[in-house]
Amino acid sequence: MLSRTKEFLRQHNYRYEKSYIRPLMAPESVYVFKFGQENSLNNRVIIRYGHTWTGRQRINEIDLRLHKQKHPRVFQNEADMLDYLETHLAQREQRRADHKDDTERV
Protein backbone atom coordinates (compact mmCIF):
# COMPACT_ATOMS: atom_id res chain seq x y z
CA MET A 1 0.00 0.00 0.00
CA LEU A 2 1.23 3.50 -0.90
CA SER A 3 4.22 2.31 -2.92
CA ARG A 4 4.12 5.47 -5.08
CA THR A 5 4.16 7.66 -1.98
CA LYS A 6 7.15 5.80 -0.53
CA GLU A 7 9.02 6.14 -3.82
CA PHE A 8 8.19 9.87 -3.99
CA LEU A 9 9.51 10.46 -0.45
CA ARG A 10 12.73 8.55 -1.15
CA GLN A 11 13.34 10.65 -4.27
CA HIS A 12 12.94 13.88 -2.27
CA ASN A 13 15.18 12.70 0.60
CA TYR A 14 12.44 12.35 3.21
CA ARG A 15 12.69 9.81 5.99
CA TYR A 16 9.55 7.90 6.98
CA GLU A 17 8.16 5.43 9.48
CA LYS A 18 4.99 3.42 9.11
CA SER A 19 2.66 1.81 11.60
CA TYR A 20 -0.57 -0.14 11.42
CA ILE A 21 -3.55 0.28 13.75
CA ARG A 22 -6.53 -2.04 13.77
CA PRO A 23 -9.28 -0.51 15.90
CA LEU A 24 -11.46 -2.89 17.88
CA MET A 25 -14.79 -1.12 17.45
CA ALA A 26 -14.56 0.26 13.89
CA PRO A 27 -14.76 -1.69 10.64
CA GLU A 28 -11.95 0.36 9.07
CA SER A 29 -8.27 -0.32 9.51
CA VAL A 30 -5.85 2.58 9.87
CA TYR A 31 -2.35 2.94 8.46
CA VAL A 32 -0.22 5.83 9.83
CA PHE A 33 2.73 7.04 7.86
CA LYS A 34 5.02 9.66 9.52
CA PHE A 35 7.59 11.47 7.40
CA GLY A 36 9.95 14.42 7.50
CA GLN A 37 13.44 15.61 6.81
CA GLU A 38 16.41 15.14 9.10
CA ASN A 39 15.36 14.12 12.64
CA SER A 40 11.83 15.52 12.82
CA LEU A 41 8.95 13.37 11.59
CA ASN A 42 6.30 16.06 11.98
CA ASN A 43 4.18 15.21 8.91
CA ARG A 44 1.59 12.44 8.86
CA VAL A 45 -0.49 10.57 6.32
CA ILE A 46 -3.40 8.67 7.86
CA ILE A 47 -5.04 6.13 5.56
CA ARG A 48 -8.40 4.66 6.49
CA TYR A 49 -9.20 1.57 4.49
CA GLY A 50 -11.48 -1.42 4.48
CA HIS A 51 -11.81 -4.60 2.50
CA THR A 52 -14.20 -5.47 -0.29
CA TRP A 53 -16.15 -8.71 -0.26
CA THR A 54 -13.47 -10.21 -2.54
CA GLY A 55 -10.75 -9.39 -0.02
CA ARG A 56 -9.10 -6.49 -1.85
CA GLN A 57 -8.12 -3.38 0.08
CA ARG A 58 -10.15 -0.25 -0.63
CA ILE A 59 -8.93 3.16 0.51
CA ASN A 60 -11.80 5.14 2.03
CA GLU A 61 -9.94 8.31 2.97
CA ILE A 62 -6.42 9.75 3.08
CA ASP A 63 -5.68 12.52 5.60
CA LEU A 64 -2.52 14.56 5.09
CA ARG A 65 -1.33 16.59 8.08
CA LEU A 66 1.72 18.71 7.31
CA HIS A 67 3.66 20.24 10.21
CA LYS A 68 1.27 18.85 12.85
CA GLN A 69 -1.85 20.54 11.48
CA LYS A 70 -5.06 20.30 13.45
CA HIS A 71 -7.29 20.18 10.35
CA PRO A 72 -5.98 17.76 7.72
CA ARG A 73 -6.28 17.88 3.98
CA VAL A 74 -8.50 15.00 2.88
CA PHE A 75 -7.95 13.10 -0.37
CA GLN A 76 -9.86 10.26 -1.96
CA ASN A 77 -6.88 8.60 -3.65
CA GLU A 78 -3.09 8.50 -3.64
CA ALA A 79 -2.68 10.30 -6.98
CA ASP A 80 -4.46 13.44 -5.72
CA MET A 81 -2.30 13.47 -2.59
CA LEU A 82 0.91 13.13 -4.63
CA ASP A 83 -0.14 15.99 -6.93
CA TYR A 84 -0.70 18.19 -3.88
CA LEU A 85 2.64 17.20 -2.35
CA GLU A 86 4.52 17.95 -5.57
CA THR A 87 3.06 21.46 -5.84
CA HIS A 88 3.52 22.10 -2.10
CA LEU A 89 7.16 20.96 -2.17
CA ALA A 90 7.87 23.06 -5.28
CA GLN A 91 6.48 26.15 -3.53
CA ARG A 92 8.48 25.34 -0.41
CA GLU A 93 11.72 24.96 -2.38
CA GLN A 94 11.02 28.26 -4.15
CA ARG A 95 10.53 30.02 -0.79
CA ARG A 96 13.79 28.54 0.52
CA ALA A 97 15.66 29.71 -2.58
CA ASP A 98 14.17 33.21 -2.25
CA HIS A 99 15.11 33.31 1.44
CA LYS A 100 18.69 32.26 0.63
CA ASP A 101 18.95 35.01 -1.98
CA ASP A 102 17.65 37.58 0.51
CA THR A 103 20.20 36.57 3.16
CA GLU A 104 23.05 36.66 0.62
CA ARG A 105 22.15 40.23 -0.38
CA VAL A 106 22.37 41.48 3.20
Backbone as ProteinMPNN parsed JSONL, in Angstrom:
{"seq_chain_A": "MLSRTKEFLRQHNYRYEKSYIRPLMAPESVYVFKFGQENSLNNRVIIRYGHTWTGRQRINEIDLRLHKQKHPRVFQNEADMLDYLETHLAQREQRRADHKDDTERV", "coords_chain_A": {"N_chain_A": [[0.84, -1.169, 0.0], [0.529, 2.213, -0.779], [2.873, 2.487, -2.368], [3.748, 4.244, -4.366], [3.834, 6.651, -2.985], [5.836, 6.145, -1.08], [8.03, 5.836, -2.788], [8.128, 8.42, -3.904], [8.791, 9.955, -1.619], [11.312, 8.917, -0.999], [12.745, 9.789, -3.248], [12.787, 12.53, -2.816], [14.346, 12.815, -0.598], [13.216, 12.339, 1.982], [12.637, 11.031, 5.198], [10.901, 8.237, 6.552], [8.457, 6.594, 8.645], [6.382, 3.818, 9.304], [3.246, 2.641, 10.553], [0.75, 0.389, 11.745], [-2.642, 0.294, 12.608], [-5.258, -1.39, 14.051], [-8.374, -0.848, 14.796], [-10.581, -1.8, 17.465], [-13.37, -1.403, 17.605], [-14.238, -0.293, 15.212], [-15.026, -0.734, 11.729], [-13.083, -0.079, 9.88], [-9.622, -0.215, 8.992], [-6.54, 1.299, 10.004], [-3.765, 3.031, 8.759], [-0.81, 4.518, 9.543], [1.474, 6.905, 8.58], [4.379, 8.411, 9.088], [6.434, 11.159, 8.225], [9.336, 13.11, 7.321], [12.027, 15.526, 7.129], [15.468, 15.185, 7.998], [15.781, 14.892, 11.47], [13.216, 15.26, 12.419], [10.009, 14.012, 12.379], [7.462, 15.294, 11.547], [5.246, 15.307, 9.902], [2.249, 13.742, 8.773], [0.546, 11.007, 7.248], [-2.558, 9.653, 7.184], [-4.236, 6.795, 6.572], [-7.324, 5.496, 5.97], [-8.82, 2.479, 5.564], [-10.716, -0.233, 4.151], [-11.979, -3.514, 3.467], [-13.017, -5.141, 0.489], [-15.701, -7.346, -0.516], [-14.43, -9.293, -1.916], [-11.977, -9.391, -0.803], [-10.027, -7.554, -1.439], [-8.108, -4.572, -0.771], [-9.549, -1.416, -0.025], [-9.228, 1.962, -0.255], [-10.615, 4.308, 1.812], [-10.301, 6.917, 2.747], [-7.817, 9.467, 2.771], [-5.854, 11.235, 4.922], [-3.895, 14.076, 5.121], [-1.55, 15.554, 7.082], [0.372, 18.187, 7.432], [3.183, 19.426, 9.087], [2.171, 19.058, 11.714], [-0.614, 19.783, 11.639], [-3.879, 20.772, 12.734], [-6.277, 20.516, 11.351], [-6.725, 18.36, 8.83], [-5.796, 17.873, 5.345], [-7.914, 16.32, 3.116], [-8.009, 13.534, 1.018], [-9.166, 11.51, -1.7], [-7.813, 9.591, -3.127], [-4.515, 8.204, -3.792], [-3.119, 9.409, -5.903], [-4.132, 12.058, -6.1], [-3.204, 13.083, -3.675], [-0.422, 12.917, -4.056], [-0.09, 14.729, -6.184], [-0.76, 17.109, -4.867], [1.31, 17.17, -2.935], [3.57, 17.419, -4.584], [3.206, 20.005, -5.738], [3.158, 21.52, -3.399], [5.701, 21.022, -2.3], [7.286, 22.103, -4.333], [6.63, 24.827, -4.131], [7.604, 25.28, -1.574], [10.359, 24.809, -1.874], [10.921, 26.907, -3.608], [10.415, 29.105, -1.933], [12.445, 28.705, -0.041], [14.712, 29.08, -1.669], [14.349, 31.765, -2.394], [14.574, 32.934, 0.138], [17.232, 32.314, 0.741], [18.526, 33.853, -1.205], [17.814, 36.392, -0.335], [19.148, 36.555, 2.143], [21.773, 36.394, 1.294], [22.098, 38.813, -0.027], [22.138, 40.686, 2.002]], "CA_chain_A": [[0.0, 0.0, 0.0], [1.232, 3.496, -0.896], [4.218, 2.313, -2.924], [4.121, 5.468, -5.084], [4.156, 7.662, -1.976], [7.146, 5.796, -0.529], [9.022, 6.145, -3.821], [8.192, 9.872, -3.985], [9.514, 10.456, -0.454], [12.73, 8.549, -1.147], [13.336, 10.65, -4.27], [12.941, 13.88, -2.271], [15.175, 12.701, 0.605], [12.441, 12.354, 3.213], [12.691, 9.812, 5.994], [9.547, 7.905, 6.975], [8.16, 5.432, 9.481], [4.993, 3.421, 9.105], [2.66, 1.809, 11.601], [-0.571, -0.14, 11.422], [-3.55, 0.277, 13.746], [-6.529, -2.044, 13.77], [-9.277, -0.515, 15.901], [-11.456, -2.886, 17.877], [-14.793, -1.123, 17.45], [-14.557, 0.264, 13.892], [-14.763, -1.685, 10.642], [-11.953, 0.36, 9.07], [-8.266, -0.318, 9.506], [-5.851, 2.581, 9.873], [-2.353, 2.937, 8.456], [-0.217, 5.826, 9.834], [2.728, 7.041, 7.861], [5.02, 9.657, 9.524], [7.595, 11.467, 7.405], [9.946, 14.417, 7.505], [13.441, 15.608, 6.806], [16.409, 15.143, 9.103], [15.356, 14.123, 12.643], [11.83, 15.519, 12.817], [8.955, 13.371, 11.59], [6.304, 16.059, 11.984], [4.184, 15.213, 8.911], [1.587, 12.442, 8.856], [-0.492, 10.572, 6.315], [-3.397, 8.666, 7.856], [-5.044, 6.125, 5.563], [-8.403, 4.658, 6.489], [-9.203, 1.574, 4.488], [-11.481, -1.419, 4.485], [-11.809, -4.596, 2.502], [-14.198, -5.469, -0.294], [-16.147, -8.707, -0.261], [-13.475, -10.21, -2.543], [-10.746, -9.395, -0.022], [-9.101, -6.492, -1.848], [-8.122, -3.38, 0.077], [-10.152, -0.249, -0.634], [-8.929, 3.164, 0.514], [-11.799, 5.135, 2.027], [-9.935, 8.31, 2.971], [-6.416, 9.747, 3.08], [-5.681, 12.518, 5.601], [-2.517, 14.556, 5.094], [-1.328, 16.594, 8.084], [1.723, 18.714, 7.313], [3.66, 20.243, 10.209], [1.27, 18.845, 12.853], [-1.849, 20.545, 11.481], [-5.061, 20.298, 13.453], [-7.286, 20.18, 10.353], [-5.979, 17.764, 7.722], [-6.282, 17.882, 3.976], [-8.5, 15.002, 2.884], [-7.949, 13.1, -0.374], [-9.86, 10.256, -1.957], [-6.876, 8.6, -3.651], [-3.089, 8.498, -3.639], [-2.679, 10.297, -6.984], [-4.457, 13.437, -5.717], [-2.299, 13.473, -2.594], [0.913, 13.129, -4.627], [-0.141, 15.986, -6.927], [-0.701, 18.187, -3.882], [2.645, 17.2, -2.346], [4.519, 17.95, -5.572], [3.062, 21.457, -5.835], [3.525, 22.101, -2.104], [7.16, 20.963, -2.173], [7.866, 23.056, -5.283], [6.477, 26.153, -3.526], [8.483, 25.342, -0.41], [11.721, 24.964, -2.382], [11.02, 28.261, -4.149], [10.534, 30.018, -0.79], [13.788, 28.538, 0.519], [15.663, 29.71, -2.581], [14.173, 33.205, -2.247], [15.11, 33.305, 1.444], [18.687, 32.261, 0.627], [18.949, 35.014, -1.98], [17.652, 37.582, 0.51], [20.203, 36.574, 3.159], [23.05, 36.663, 0.624], [22.152, 40.228, -0.384], [22.374, 41.481, 3.197]], "C_chain_A": [[0.892, 1.241, 0.0], [2.649, 3.361, -1.436], [4.669, 3.561, -3.686], [4.505, 6.582, -4.116], [5.535, 7.399, -1.384], [8.254, 6.128, -1.525], [9.217, 7.655, -3.95], [9.013, 10.452, -2.834], [10.996, 10.107, -0.527], [13.422, 9.441, -2.163], [13.607, 12.052, -3.746], [13.672, 13.899, -0.935], [14.398, 12.917, 1.904], [12.599, 11.0, 3.893], [11.275, 9.512, 6.464], [9.514, 6.671, 7.855], [6.694, 5.09, 9.272], [4.532, 2.561, 10.264], [1.233, 1.452, 11.197], [-1.41, -0.193, 12.686], [-4.827, -0.413, 13.303], [-7.46, -1.787, 14.948], [-10.226, -1.678, 16.21], [-12.92, -2.643, 17.518], [-15.184, -0.619, 16.063], [-14.25, -0.756, 12.794], [-13.56, -1.322, 9.79], [-10.641, 0.073, 9.771], [-7.576, 1.005, 9.23], [-4.36, 2.33, 9.715], [-1.778, 4.337, 8.654], [1.193, 5.852, 9.278], [3.33, 8.389, 8.251], [6.247, 9.9, 8.65], [8.093, 12.873, 7.673], [11.404, 14.385, 7.115], [14.25, 15.657, 8.092], [15.837, 14.346, 10.268], [13.894, 14.31, 13.017], [10.858, 14.86, 11.842], [7.631, 14.036, 11.953], [5.171, 16.093, 10.96], [3.573, 13.819, 8.984], [0.62, 12.25, 7.703], [-1.252, 9.478, 7.045], [-4.344, 8.091, 6.809], [-6.074, 5.251, 6.264], [-8.873, 3.78, 5.342], [-9.983, 0.392, 5.032], [-11.214, -2.474, 3.422], [-13.121, -4.82, 1.76], [-14.595, -6.913, -0.008], [-15.242, -9.738, -0.923], [-12.145, -10.248, -1.806], [-9.74, -8.333, -0.409], [-9.21, -5.298, -0.907], [-8.706, -2.207, -0.703], [-9.885, 0.946, 0.265], [-10.195, 4.006, 0.596], [-11.439, 6.613, 2.112], [-8.451, 8.405, 3.283], [-6.356, 11.136, 3.69], [-4.198, 12.875, 5.574], [-2.404, 15.706, 6.075], [0.129, 17.02, 8.003], [2.027, 19.6, 8.504], [2.69, 20.226, 11.383], [0.007, 19.705, 12.799], [-2.974, 19.942, 12.307], [-6.141, 19.824, 12.479], [-6.586, 19.645, 9.101], [-6.59, 18.069, 6.36], [-6.744, 16.461, 3.679], [-8.496, 14.717, 1.384], [-8.66, 11.766, -0.513], [-8.931, 9.18, -2.49], [-5.442, 9.104, -3.554], [-2.593, 9.482, -4.693], [-2.954, 11.76, -6.65], [-3.513, 13.945, -4.629], [-0.897, 13.754, -3.142], [0.974, 14.406, -5.454], [-0.036, 17.175, -5.974], [0.701, 18.301, -3.283], [3.673, 17.767, -3.315], [4.423, 19.461, -5.675], [3.494, 22.128, -4.537], [5.043, 22.107, -1.925], [7.841, 21.925, -3.131], [7.78, 24.477, -4.726], [7.434, 26.326, -2.354], [9.937, 25.536, -0.835], [11.938, 26.361, -2.946], [11.181, 29.275, -3.021], [11.917, 29.923, -0.149], [14.834, 29.215, -0.346], [15.571, 31.235, -2.474], [14.77, 33.699, -0.933], [16.641, 33.295, 1.42], [19.217, 33.471, -0.119], [18.86, 36.29, -1.153], [18.765, 37.662, 1.559], [21.565, 36.846, 2.534], [23.198, 38.122, 0.271], [22.521, 41.103, 0.799], [23.776, 41.377, 3.617]], "O_chain_A": [[1.895, 1.292, 0.711], [3.543, 4.076, -0.983], [5.851, 3.902, -3.657], [5.406, 7.37, -4.403], [6.319, 8.331, -1.205], [9.301, 6.646, -1.138], [10.347, 8.122, -4.09], [9.838, 11.341, -3.047], [11.843, 10.919, -0.156], [14.576, 9.817, -1.962], [14.558, 12.7, -4.184], [13.623, 14.898, -0.217], [14.872, 13.597, 2.814], [12.684, 9.963, 3.236], [10.517, 10.439, 6.748], [10.409, 5.826, 7.819], [5.863, 5.979, 9.085], [5.322, 1.845, 10.879], [0.605, 2.148, 10.399], [-0.946, -0.669, 13.722], [-5.411, -0.048, 12.282], [-7.344, -2.441, 15.985], [-10.614, -2.435, 15.321], [-13.634, -3.582, 17.165], [-16.376, -0.53, 15.771], [-13.317, -1.549, 12.924], [-13.058, -2.165, 9.046], [-10.559, 0.113, 10.999], [-7.974, 1.747, 8.332], [-3.768, 1.525, 10.435], [-2.224, 5.27, 7.985], [1.987, 4.934, 9.487], [2.845, 9.423, 7.792], [7.008, 8.975, 8.365], [7.361, 13.719, 8.189], [11.95, 13.326, 6.805], [13.773, 16.111, 9.132], [15.436, 13.2, 10.065], [13.383, 13.575, 13.863], [10.887, 15.121, 10.639], [6.777, 13.42, 12.591], [4.216, 16.848, 11.141], [4.274, 12.836, 9.224], [-0.032, 13.188, 7.245], [-0.661, 8.487, 7.476], [-5.154, 8.813, 6.229], [-5.727, 4.374, 7.055], [-9.272, 4.272, 4.287], [-9.913, 0.066, 6.217], [-10.323, -2.324, 2.586], [-14.202, -4.702, 2.338], [-13.868, -7.623, 0.687], [-15.263, -10.913, -0.558], [-11.274, -11.05, -2.144], [-8.694, -8.218, 0.231], [-10.263, -5.046, -0.322], [-8.405, -2.018, -1.882], [-10.279, 0.94, 1.432], [-10.776, 4.372, -0.426], [-12.174, 7.466, 1.613], [-7.89, 7.548, 3.966], [-6.759, 12.112, 3.056], [-3.351, 12.069, 5.96], [-3.083, 16.722, 5.925], [1.019, 16.297, 8.453], [1.207, 20.435, 8.885], [2.418, 21.267, 11.98], [-0.391, 20.288, 13.807], [-3.005, 18.734, 12.543], [-6.838, 18.846, 12.749], [-5.926, 20.403, 8.391], [-7.75, 18.469, 6.252], [-6.026, 15.503, 3.967], [-8.923, 15.548, 0.582], [-8.745, 10.991, 0.44], [-9.207, 7.99, -2.336], [-5.194, 10.276, -3.271], [-1.729, 10.309, -4.401], [-2.102, 12.616, -6.889], [-3.078, 15.096, -4.661], [-0.256, 14.722, -2.734], [1.989, 15.101, -5.432], [0.691, 18.132, -6.243], [1.225, 19.406, -3.139], [4.558, 18.519, -2.906], [5.449, 20.14, -5.698], [4.125, 23.184, -4.564], [5.606, 23.092, -1.448], [8.868, 22.51, -2.787], [8.735, 25.246, -4.832], [8.007, 27.4, -2.166], [10.663, 26.327, -0.234], [13.013, 26.938, -2.784], [11.986, 30.2, -3.128], [12.495, 30.938, 0.24], [15.746, 29.857, 0.174], [16.594, 31.92, -2.466], [15.399, 34.756, -0.892], [17.275, 34.169, 2.011], [20.228, 34.055, 0.271], [19.721, 37.164, -1.253], [19.27, 38.752, 1.829], [22.425, 37.46, 3.168], [24.316, 38.637, 0.264], [23.148, 42.149, 0.626], [24.168, 41.984, 4.614]]}, "name": "protein", "num_of_chains": 1, "seq": "MLSRTKEFLRQHNYRYEKSYIRPLMAPESVYVFKFGQENSLNNRVIIRYGHTWTGRQRINEIDLRLHKQKHPRVFQNEADMLDYLETHLAQREQRRADHKDDTERV"}
